[in-house]
Amino acid sequence: MLGPVLSVVIVSTMSSPNPDGTPQEPEPELLSSKKKEKRRKWPQHETCIQALTRAGHGALLAGRNHEALTSFQRAFLLASKAPRKRDTPVLQACAFNLGAAYVETGDPARGLELLLRAQPEKAQGRCHGDQCFNVALAYHALGDLPQALAWYHRALGHYQPLSDQGQAQAKMGACYQALGQPELAAHYLQEASRAYAQAEQPRAAALALGAAAGCLLKSGQHGVGEVVRVLEESRRLAEKSAEQGLLGQLYNDLGLSYCQLQLFPLAAEAFLQALPLCPGPGEEATVLRNLGMAHNALGSYREAREFHQKAADLHGSVGQRWEQGRSFSSLAFALSQLGDHKAARDNYLHALQAAQDAGDVKGQWQAYEGLGAAAARLGQHEQALRYYKEALARCQKEPDSVRERLVAKLADAMRTHLAWGGLAPTHNLTSAPRRPQVPGGACPAGNPARVGRGPAQLPHRSSGGWEDGELEVRCEEEGEEGSVKIPVRGWLTPKLKSTPTGKLCPASFRSSVQPKDRGPQRKPPTSGFCRIM
């Protein structure tokens, strides 16, 4: 989605070479015919530059990035042919637009070079603020966060419109969170929210405040009451917005924050608000799974079972095999708590198959752990022993607490098996029973939906891949004490879209590019709750 884009009107110094009416000096007789020809053609080039600039902006707004780059490149080349140095502002404007377009389309290094070249020696006002903002975006995309912060600060100093201040402050919040400073991130996000609210942009204000609440939680320096007040204000702002575009994501994130505070009834309410605002089946499946895990935490296992079943079917219908496996695991846990251990076993087998298909090692040992618990409940003690051994073999990269828990379960299964003298009935549960195909095909391959620990889970952030700190929530797993991990919320950047303002100012295009993640594009989230991106 493209962010604020302001129109560019090229400032011409050649179209009116004699604005004060004073007599011009005669041209030197020795002026070459080539230079004369260049000066004669310049007004035509200037008109063409303006047309190409407008075409480039239109193409960017329409998402035709290659076409936009071509237009800005042609404008820049024409501006480079300006006679003498009298049209430096035109060349600076074209360099700036081309640089911003490179940043917008994923080439921040080339864009930064042009953006720095386009900086005027002395400039004030919103146009210069936009120039600084785009330079900051380029540094941000390149991962140079201190430089990005410095340029966001400069942009903030030139901005007067509150919405522009809000966007710069929101970006600064993003940088501070990436630098591991959640207190400063929360401060700037709250400032951004106030600026957006005063500018009568409630959706942007709600998004910034929701992200601020996540930072307050992550800092660990704020009480439950303070965080809840911020969350409720974010919800109030969201409900004032007539734009529903990103509110599904916001309500999902609010639910995650309530989960971190162990306010599961409020979390379930927020997830329910997110559900009708989901833009597609993948997002809907994510919210359904979060609802299921919130109900697991509440002990409402019948409701949880229904939500997890729907989530598994939806994930399968859109080819999200990773997430579908985690949904099967969550469903199996709910079934085990309802006492249906055979159905729980079957769904752990589905979860295991999905984890193997998707290369999800963590999902595999969690499924094996659940299978061990189900087998023990069914009196299949030898089988439980084998499953716990498989789980232990696959969790070597997990924290010591995970391995210690599995060792304890393995030892308990060994004692029980020996007590029965190996006479307990055993059955080979190596393949999952046939399952009806879900809409769109039977369990196609896909990606993640993190379950907590082993069979017990809590809501999940999204199919976008998130790795954050975790908070433990105690629960019961297969009749034994367990823990469910919930991630601290990650940063969410408000992205807004506006139409050109028509401001008569060179170099006023503002890119909306989001800095690229320097790590892998998709990392499985480490928690049961999912965030939508």
C-alpha positions in Angstrom: 0.0 0.0 0.0 1.4 3.4 -1.0 1.6 6.1 1.7 1.3 9.8 1.4 2.3 11.0 -2.0 2.5 14.8 -2.8 2.5 16.1 -6.3 5.6 17.7 -7.7 5.6 20.8 -9.8 8.9 21.5 -11.3 10.3 25.0 -10.6 11.4 26.5 -13.9 14.1 29.2 -14.1 14.4 29.2 -17.9 10.8 29.8 -18.8 11.0 33.3 -17.4 14.6 34.3 -17.8 13.9 38.0 -17.3 11.3 38.3 -14.5 12.2 41.9 -13.5 12.1 43.3 -17.0 15.7 44.5 -17.0 17.5 44.3 -20.4 19.4 41.1 -21.0 23.0 40.9 -21.9 23.5 40.0 -25.5 24.7 36.5 -26.1 28.4 36.1 -26.9 28.9 35.9 -30.6 31.1 32.8 -30.0 28.4 30.8 -28.3 28.3 27.5 -30.1 25.3 26.6 -32.2 25.0 23.5 -30.1 24.5 25.5 -26.9 22.1 27.8 -28.7 20.1 24.8 -29.8 20.0 23.3 -26.3 18.7 26.6 -24.9 16.1 26.8 -27.6 14.8 23.3 -26.9 14.9 23.7 -23.1 11.3 25.0 -22.7 10.1 21.9 -24.5 12.2 19.7 -22.2 10.8 21.5 -19.2 7.2 20.8 -20.3 8.1 17.2 -20.9 9.7 16.9 -17.4 6.6 18.1 -15.8 4.4 15.7 -17.8 6.8 12.7 -17.0 6.8 13.7 -13.3 3.0 13.7 -13.1 2.9 10.4 -15.0 5.4 8.8 -12.5 3.3 9.9 -9.5 0.1 8.5 -11.1 1.8 5.2 -11.9 3.1 4.9 -8.3 -0.3 5.5 -6.9 -1.7 2.8 -9.2 1.0 0.4 -8.1 2.7 0.3 -11.5 6.2 0.7 -10.1 8.2 -0.2 -13.2 6.3 2.4 -15.2 6.8 5.0 -12.5 10.6 4.4 -12.4 10.8 4.7 -16.2 9.0 8.1 -16.1 11.2 9.5 -13.3 14.3 8.2 -15.0 13.4 10.0 -18.2 12.5 13.2 -16.4 15.9 13.1 -14.6 17.8 12.5 -17.8 16.1 15.5 -19.4 16.8 17.7 -16.4 20.4 16.7 -16.6 20.5 18.4 -20.1 19.6 21.8 -18.6 21.9 24.6 -20.0 24.5 25.9 -17.6 23.5 25.6 -13.9 20.5 27.9 -14.0 18.1 25.0 -13.5 19.6 23.3 -10.5 16.3 23.3 -8.7 14.7 21.3 -11.5 17.5 18.8 -11.4 17.3 18.5 -7.6 13.5 17.9 -7.9 14.0 15.2 -10.5 16.8 13.6 -8.5 14.7 13.6 -5.4 11.7 12.0 -7.1 13.8 9.3 -8.7 15.6 8.6 -5.4 12.3 8.4 -3.6 10.9 6.1 -6.3 13.9 3.8 -5.9 13.3 3.6 -2.1 9.6 2.9 -2.7 10.4 0.1 -5.1 13.0 -1.7 -3.0 16.4 -0.2 -4.0 17.2 2.0 -1.0 21.0 2.2 -1.7 20.6 3.8 -5.1 17.7 5.9 -3.8 19.8 7.2 -0.9 22.5 8.4 -3.2 20.1 10.5 -5.3 18.2 11.8 -2.2 21.4 13.1 -0.7 22.4 14.7 -4.0 19.0 16.4 -4.1 19.3 18.1 -0.7 19.3 21.9 -1.0 21.8 24.0 1.0 19.1 26.0 2.7 15.5 24.9 2.9 12.6 25.1 5.3 9.0 24.0 5.5 7.1 20.9 4.6 8.9 20.2 1.3 12.2 19.9 3.1 10.5 17.8 5.8 9.5 15.4 3.0 13.1 15.3 1.7 14.4 14.5 5.2 11.7 11.9 5.7 12.6 10.0 2.5 16.3 10.1 3.4 15.3 8.6 6.8 13.3 5.9 5.0 16.3 4.9 2.9 18.5 4.6 5.9 15.8 2.7 7.7 15.5 0.2 4.8 19.2 -0.2 4.8 19.2 -1.0 8.5 21.1 2.1 9.6 18.7 2.9 12.4 20.8 5.7 14.2 21.0 7.6 10.9 17.3 7.0 10.2 16.4 8.4 13.6 18.6 11.5 13.0 16.8 12.2 9.7 13.3 11.5 11.1 14.2 14.1 13.8 15.1 16.6 11.1 11.9 15.9 9.2 9.9 16.4 12.5 11.6 19.8 12.9 10.2 21.0 9.5 6.7 19.5 9.7 3.7 21.6 10.8 0.7 19.4 9.7 0.0 17.1 12.6 -0.5 14.1 10.3 3.0 14.5 9.0 4.4 14.8 12.5 2.5 11.6 13.4 4.0 9.6 10.6 7.6 10.7 11.5 7.0 9.9 15.2 5.5 6.5 14.3 8.6 5.7 12.3 10.9 6.8 15.2 8.9 4.4 17.4 9.7 1.6 14.9 13.4 2.4 15.0 13.5 2.5 18.8 11.7 -0.8 19.1 14.1 -2.4 16.6 17.0 -1.0 18.7 15.5 -2.8 21.8 14.3 0.4 23.5 10.6 -0.2 24.1 10.2 2.7 26.5 11.3 5.2 23.9 9.3 3.4 21.2 6.2 3.7 23.4 6.8 7.4 23.9 7.0 8.2 20.2 4.1 6.0 19.3 1.9 7.7 21.9 3.0 11.1 20.5 2.2 9.8 17.0 -1.3 8.7 18.2 -2.0 12.2 19.7 -0.9 13.9 16.5 -3.0 11.7 14.3 -6.0 12.2 16.7 -5.7 15.9 16.5 -5.4 15.7 12.7 -8.7 13.7 12.8 -7.2 10.5 11.6 -8.7 8.1 14.2 -7.6 4.9 12.4 -4.0 5.9 12.3 -4.2 7.1 15.9 -5.7 3.7 17.0 -3.0 1.7 15.2 -0.2 3.8 16.7 -1.7 3.5 20.2 -2.2 -0.2 19.9 1.5 -0.6 19.0 2.4 1.7 21.9 0.6 -0.7 24.3 2.6 -3.6 23.0 5.8 -1.7 23.7 4.6 -0.8 27.2 4.1 -4.5 27.8 7.4 -5.4 26.4 9.2 -2.9 28.7 7.9 -4.6 31.8 7.8 -1.3 33.6 4.1 -0.6 33.5 1.2 -1.9 35.5 -1.8 -3.8 34.2 -4.1 -0.8 34.7 -2.0 1.6 32.7 -1.6 -0.8 29.8 -5.4 -1.6 29.8 -6.2 2.2 29.7 -4.0 2.5 26.6 -5.6 -0.5 25.0 -9.1 0.7 25.7 -8.3 4.2 24.2 -7.0 2.4 21.1 -10.2 0.5 20.8 -12.2 3.7 21.3 -10.3 5.4 18.5 -10.8 2.4 16.3 -14.6 2.5 16.8 -14.6 6.2 15.8 -13.0 5.4 12.4 -15.2 5.1 9.3 -12.3 3.3 7.6 -12.4 -0.4 8.4 -9.3 -1.4 6.3 -6.8 -2.2 9.0 -9.1 -2.5 12.0 -9.3 -6.3 11.8 -5.5 -6.4 12.3 -5.8 -3.9 15.1 -8.5 -5.8 17.0 -6.4 -9.0 16.6 -3.4 -7.2 18.1 -5.5 -5.8 20.9 -6.6 -9.4 21.7 -3.0 -10.5 21.8 -2.2 -7.7 24.3 -5.1 -8.7 26.5 -3.8 -12.3 26.4 -0.4 -11.2 27.6 -2.2 -9.5 30.5 -4.1 -12.8 31.0 -7.4 -10.9 30.5 -8.8 -13.7 28.3 -12.4 -12.6 28.3 -11.4 -9.2 26.9 -9.1 -11.0 24.4 -11.9 -13.2 23.1 -14.1 -10.1 22.7 -11.4 -8.4 20.7 -10.8 -11.4 18.5 -14.6 -11.6 17.8 -14.5 -8.0 16.7 -11.6 -8.8 14.3 -13.4 -11.8 12.8 -15.8 -10.0 10.4 -13.1 -7.5 9.3 -10.7 -10.2 8.0 -9.8 -9.5 4.3 -9.3 -13.2 3.4 -9.5 -16.8 4.5 -6.0 -16.9 5.8 -6.5 -14.0 8.1 -9.9 -15.4 9.2 -8.2 -18.7 10.0 -5.6 -16.9 12.1 -8.3 -15.1 14.2 -10.3 -18.3 14.6 -7.3 -20.0 15.9 -6.6 -17.1 18.3 -10.2 -17.4 19.5 -9.8 -21.1 20.0 -6.7 -20.7 22.1 -8.2 -17.9 24.1 -11.1 -20.3 24.9 -8.6 -23.0 25.7 -7.1 -20.6 28.3 -10.6 -19.9 29.7 -11.3 -23.6 30.0 -14.2 -23.3 27.4 -13.0 -26.4 25.5 -16.2 -27.0 23.5 -16.1 -23.5 22.0 -12.4 -23.9 21.5 -12.9 -27.2 19.6 -15.3 -25.5 17.2 -12.9 -22.6 16.5 -9.9 -24.8 16.0 -11.8 -27.1 13.6 -12.8 -24.2 11.5 -9.3 -22.7 11.6 -7.8 -26.1 10.5 -10.2 -26.3 7.6 -9.6 -22.7 6.4 -5.8 -23.1 6.7 -6.0 -26.2 4.6 -8.2 -24.5 2.0 -5.6 -21.9 1.3 -2.6 -24.2 1.4 -1.2 -23.1 4.8 0.1 -26.5 5.9 2.3 -25.2 8.6 -0.6 -23.3 10.3 -3.0 -26.2 9.7 -0.7 -28.5 11.6 -0.6 -26.1 14.6 -4.4 -25.9 14.4 -4.7 -29.7 14.6 -2.5 -29.6 17.7 -4.6 -27.0 19.3 -7.8 -28.9 18.4 -6.2 -32.1 19.9 -5.5 -30.3 23.2 -9.1 -29.1 23.4 -10.4 -32.6 22.7 -8.1 -34.1 25.3 -9.5 -31.7 27.9 -13.0 -32.9 26.9 -11.9 -36.5 27.6 -12.0 -37.6 24.0 -8.5 -39.0 23.9 -9.0 -41.1 20.8 -10.0 -38.0 18.8 -7.1 -36.1 20.4 -4.7 -38.9 19.3 -6.0 -38.7 15.7 -5.6 -34.9 15.6 -2.1 -35.1 17.0 -1.3 -37.6 14.2 -2.7 -35.1 11.7 -0.6 -32.4 13.3 2.5 -34.6 13.1 1.9 -35.3 9.4 1.5 -31.6 8.7 4.6 -30.7 10.6 6.6 -33.3 8.7 5.2 -32.0 5.4 6.1 -28.4 6.3 9.5 -29.2 7.8 8.3 -27.8 11.2 10.7 -29.5 13.7 9.1 -27.8 16.7 5.6 -28.8 15.6 6.9 -32.4 15.3 8.2 -32.8 18.8 5.1 -31.0 20.2 2.9 -33.5 18.3 4.9 -36.4 19.6 4.6 -35.1 23.1 0.8 -34.8 22.7 0.7 -38.3 21.2 2.6 -39.6 24.3 0.1 -38.0 26.6 -2.9 -39.4 24.6 -1.4 -42.9 24.5 -0.8 -42.8 28.3 -4.5 -41.8 28.8 -5.5 -44.7 26.5 -3.5 -47.1 28.5 -1.0 -47.7 25.7 2.1 -47.2 27.9 4.7 -48.7 25.6 3.5 -46.5 22.8 3.6 -43.5 25.1 7.2 -44.4 25.9 8.1 -44.4 22.2 6.4 -41.1 21.5 8.1 -39.3 24.4 11.5 -40.7 23.1 10.7 -39.3 19.7 9.8 -35.9 21.2 13.0 -35.8 23.2 15.1 -36.6 20.2 13.7 -33.7 18.3 13.8 -30.9 20.9 17.6 -30.7 21.4 17.6 -27.0 20.4 14.9 -26.1 22.9 15.4 -24.6 26.4 16.5 -26.8 29.2 13.0 -26.6 30.8 11.5 -28.3 27.8 13.9 -31.1 27.7 13.6 -31.6 31.5 9.8 -31.8 31.2 10.1 -34.4 28.5 12.7 -36.4 30.5 10.3 -36.4 33.5 7.4 -37.6 31.3 9.6 -40.2 29.8 10.7 -41.5 33.2 7.1 -41.6 34.4 6.1 -43.5 31.2 9.0 -45.9 31.8 7.9 -46.5 35.5 4.3 -47.1 34.4 5.3 -49.4 31.6 7.5 -51.5 34.0 4.7 -51.5 36.6 2.4 -53.1 34.1 5.1 -55.6 33.2 4.9 -54.6 29.6 1.5 -56.3 29.5 -0.5 -53.2 28.6 -2.1 -53.3 25.1 -0.1 -51.5 22.5 -1.1 -50.5 19.0 1.0 -49.1 16.2 -0.2 -45.5 15.6 2.1 -44.7 12.8 -0.4 -43.3 10.3 -3.2 -40.9 10.6 -6.7 -42.1 9.8 -8.3 -40.8 6.7 -9.7 -37.3 7.0 -12.3 -35.7 4.8 -10.8 -33.2 2.4 -11.3 -29.6 3.4 -12.6 -27.1 0.8 -10.0 -26.4 -1.8 -8.2 -29.7 -1.4 -6.8 -32.0 1.3 -4.3 -30.3 3.6 -2.0 -28.7 1.0 1.4 -27.5 2.0 1.8 -24.0 3.5 3.1 -22.1 6.5 2.9 -21.3 10.3 0.6 -21.0 13.2 2.5 -21.3 16.4 1.2 -23.5 19.2 2.4 -23.0 22.7 4.2 -25.8 24.3 3.3 -29.3 23.2 -0.4 -29.8 23.1 -1.5 -26.7 25.0 -1.6 -23.4 23.0 -2.7 -19.8 23.1 -3.4 -17.4 20.2 -1.1 -16.7 17.3 0.0 -13.5 15.6 -0.1 -14.2 11.9 1.1 -15.9 8.8 3.7 -13.2 8.5 6.3 -14.8 10.8 7.1 -13.2 14.1 9.7 -14.0 16.7 9.3 -12.1 20.0 9.9 -12.4 23.7 7.4 -14.7 25.5 5.2 -14.6 28.6 4.2 -17.8 30.3 0.6 -18.6 31.2 0.0 -21.6 33.3 -2.6 -24.2 32.2 -3.3 -27.9 32.4 -2.1 -30.2 29.7 -3.4 -33.8 29.6 -4.0 -33.6 33.3 -0.5 -32.4 34.0 0.8 -28.8 34.7 2.0 -27.1 31.6 2.8 -23.7 30.2 1.7 -21.8 27.2 3.9 -19.2 25.6 2.5 -15.9 24.4 4.7 -13.4 22.4 5.2 -9.8 23.3 3.6 -7.8 20.5 5.8 -6.7 17.7 5.8 -3.2 16.1 2.9 -2.3 13.7 3.5 0.7 11.4 0.5 2.7 10.3 0.5 3.0 6.5 -1.8 5.6 5.1 -2.8 6.5 1.6 -3.6 10.0 0.4 -4.1 11.8 -2.9 -1.7 14.5 -4.2 -2.1 17.8 -2.6 -1.1 19.9 -5.5 1.4 21.9 -3.4 3.6 24.0 -5.7 7.0 22.8 -4.4 9.9 21.0 -6.0 11.0 17.6 -4.7 7.9 16.9 -2.6 7.2 13.3 -3.4 7.2 11.2 -0.2 7.9 7.5 -0.4 6.0 5.1 1.8 8.3 2.2 1.6 8.5 0.0 4.7 12.1 -0.9 5.7 12.9 -4.4 4.7 13.5 -7.1 7.3 17.2 -7.8 7.2 16.5 -11.4 8.3 14.5 -14.2 6.7 11.3 -13.1 5.0 9.3 -15.7 6.9 10.2 -17.0 10.4 7.7 -19.2 12.2 6.3 -17.4 15.2 7.3 -18.9 18.5 3.9 -18.5 20.3 0.5 -19.9 20.1 -1.1 -16.5 19.3 -0.9 -15.2 15.8 -0.5 -11.7 14.6 -1.9 -10.6 11.2 0.3 -8.6 8.9 
